[in-house]
Amino acid sequence: MNHPADEYQWPACTTCSRALWENELGRRACRMCQRRADQDLEALAGPDGLYAALASALTPGAGGSEARVSGSRSAPLPLRLEPLSLSARGGVVTVLQTWLVDWHDQLRWAHPRWEGGLQEQLDQVVRALRTNLEWAATEHDAFADFAVEVAALARSCRRQVTGERAERRISVACPCGGVLRVTISTPGARCPGCATQYARADVLELPIAARGMAA
């Protein structure tokens, strides 16, 4: 007699929770999530990329309206801190380099060596990550974390460059009573109450949480 616990569960993408196609079985992430990560990496690199464009958003008044403080009598900062933190060491370049070192450790390769300034290093690490993206999406157990972090870096850079506001988070309700805080770009989310993992399409179909529900 079969028990519910013995029922086979079709593998799902660890990033968006969508059920994998038959030709994706054995992978950690679906090809759509791999392609999104590749596009985010591509958007960051190069002389016309988002990272290079951060230089134009460093001065007060550049980028978005959040750079200007209405009615302030104090002198503006000589540089805006948000794009500076993204472009400086410890920001975008360092985060991506940390991931590449992790991948090299997983593959038992020697650690990569960085050459040139931060822009050159950014281009190098992006090129290496994109080259090994197929392996990571297939084999690396933390590919979902990588994809989410790269997407967040690309969004943060884009907001600083274009002045685009951060996506508004909304609270949606799980049938168990748990509340999930999501945005329109959320790849998927796990309910803090019952631990149900929702794919992107499913979590966006959940009803708006009533005001006062515990998050």
N, C-alpha and C positions, 0 to 999 in steps of 0.2 A: 504494500500500500504506500503510495506516494504522500509525503507530507509537504505542506506549503514551503517549508524551509529547503526542501530538496528540489523545488522547481527551478529550472534554468532561467537565469536573467540575461537578456541580450546585452552585450557590452555597449557602453555609452562613452562618448567623448568626455574626458576628464575636465575639459575647459568649459564647454557649453551644455553638457549633459544630454546632447542629442544622441539618439541611438545611432551607432555606427552602421554605414552601409556594409554590405557583404565584402566589397573589395577594400574596406578599411579595417577589417577585423585584425586584431593583433597590434593595433596602434593605440597609443595613449590619447591622441587627439585626432579629430576629424580633419580632413583636408581643408575644409572651410576655415577652421580656426588657425591652421598652419598658414593659410594664405593671408589671413588678417594680420598675423604676427609679422609675416614677411613684408606686408605693405606698411605696417607701422615702422619697422626697421628702415625700410627704404625711404620713408618720409623724413626720417631724422638725419640721414647722411647727405654728404655732398655739399658743394658750395652754395647750392640753392635750397638746401634742406632746412628743416625746422631748427636744428641745433645751431647752424650758422646764422640763422635769422635772429636768434636770441640777442646777438650783439646790437641789433637795431632797437631792441626793446629795453635796453639797460637804463636809459635816461628817463627821469621823471616826465610824465606826459606822453611817453611812447607806449605803444601796445594798446592797453585798454583804459577805460574810464576809472578802474580801480586804482590807477597810478596817481590820480589827482584827488586831493582832499579838499572839498569845497569849504571855504570859509576859514581855512587854516592860516594863522599868522606866522607860523614858523617857516624857516627856509626849507625847501625840499631837500631830500637826501640827494647826494651827488649821483647815486646809482640806485636803481630799483632792486630790492633784495630778492624777490622771487625769481626773476630771470637770471640773476647773478648766481643764486644757489643751484639752479639747474645747469648753468654753463660752466661753473667752477669745478675744480677737482672735488670729488665727493658727490657730484650730481649725476647727470645722465651718463657721462663717460664711465665713471667709476662703477655705477650700477651694472652697466652692460659688461664691463670687464670682469666684474665679479661672477656674472653668469657664465662667461666664457671659460674662466678658470675652473668653475664647477664642472662644466662639460668636459674639459680636458682631464680633470680628475676622474670623472666617470669612465672616460675612454682610455685612461692610463697613459695619456700623452704628457709630454713635458709642458710646463706652464708657458703660455704665450709671452712674447716680449713686445713691449710697446715702443714705438719710434715716433719722433716728432712731437709737435705740440698737441693740445687737446683735440683740435679739429682733425688732425691726421690720425690720432689715436681712435677718435670716434669712428672715422671712416674704416680704419683697420678692423675694429671689433665688430662693426656692423657687417662688413664683408665676411668675416669668419663665422659669425652667427648665422647669416643667411646661407652660407655654404653648407653648414651642418644642421640646418633646420629640419630637414627630412628625418635625419637620425633622431633628433630630439623629440619631434612630434610622434615618432614611432616607439622610442625606447625610454626616454627620460621620465621618471615618475613625478617630477616637479614641473613638467612642461606647462601645466595650467597656471601655476604661479608665475612662471616666466612670461607667458602670453598676457596675463592680466597686468603685470608690472610694465611691460613694454608699451601696452596700450595706454596705461596711465601716464607714462613719460611723454608719449606722443601728444596726448590730450593736453597735458600741462604746458608743453612747449607751444602748442598751437594757440592756447588761450593767451599766453604771454605775448605772442607775436601779433595775433589778430584782435585781441581784446574781447574775444568770445567769452561769455560767462560760463562758469562751471555748471554742469547739468544739475537740474533740480532733482533732489531725491524725494521719492514718495513712499509712503508706508502702505504695504499691501498685507492682507490677512490670509494666513494659512487656515484650512479647515480645523486644525487643532487649536486655534486661538493664538498661535504665534504670529509675530509681526516681522516682516522683512522690509528693510530699507533698500530700495532699488532705484536705478536710473534707466532711461530708455536704452542705454548702451550696455546694461548689465548682461554679461554672457550667461549667467546662471546664478542661483543663490540657494543656500541651505537654510531651512527653517531652524531658528534657535530653539524652538519648542520641541518638535518631534524629529528633527534631523532629516526631514525629507529634502532630497536634492531636486531642485526645479531647473529644468532647462530654460533658456532665455524666453522662448515663446510661451512656455507654461507659466513662468513667474509673472510675465506681463499681463496674463489673463486673470490673475488673482484679483479679487475685489479690493477696493480701497479700504484700508483699515479704518474703523470707527475712531473718532477722536477720543483719546483717553485710554485706548488699548495699550497694554504694556509692550514695549519694544524688546 
